[in-house]
Amino acid sequence: MTLDYSFGAVPQIWFSGGLPYDGMKTEKVQVTLPGTSDGPFPPTFKIGDLLCYHRPSPDEWAVVLLLQYHAGTNPPMPTAPPLGAWHPAPGAPIIGQIRIPLPPDAVRQIKRNPGEGYDYELTLRDVRLRNVTGE
């Protein structure tokens, strides 16, 4: 299965027939995506988000998998910031996001399996991840 991904906005894949579970909205999911990538796909956190979309006319659905990864660490500040100014905490992690629109056959493989910090599981085998943003 080939999945497109983006470090920014990515168009949804709209499909009819609804979602596999009633009431499925933005939910936490444990994800396993073994396979290959044509770009620098970073190691992601084990728990992601399912972003579920619905449009009534035509009656279609879309699901985007949102994964987060450790993109870096805030460097030490060379000078003290102005009093009252916002500034990042030195040494704090910088979190990046990856968006993967899921095709209907991937959505059908989402399993309800509540665990610690998630409600669903998604395991896809032999995935080819294709970077559509060129980053």
Buried (B, 14 or more C-beta within 10 A) or exposed (E): BEBBBBBEEBEBBBBEEEBBBEEBEEBBBBBEBEBEBEBEBBEBEEBBBBBBBEEEEEEBBBBBBBBBBEEEEEEEEEEEEEEEEEEEEEEEEEEBBBBBBBBBEBBEBBEEEEEEEBBBBBEBEEBEBBBBBEE
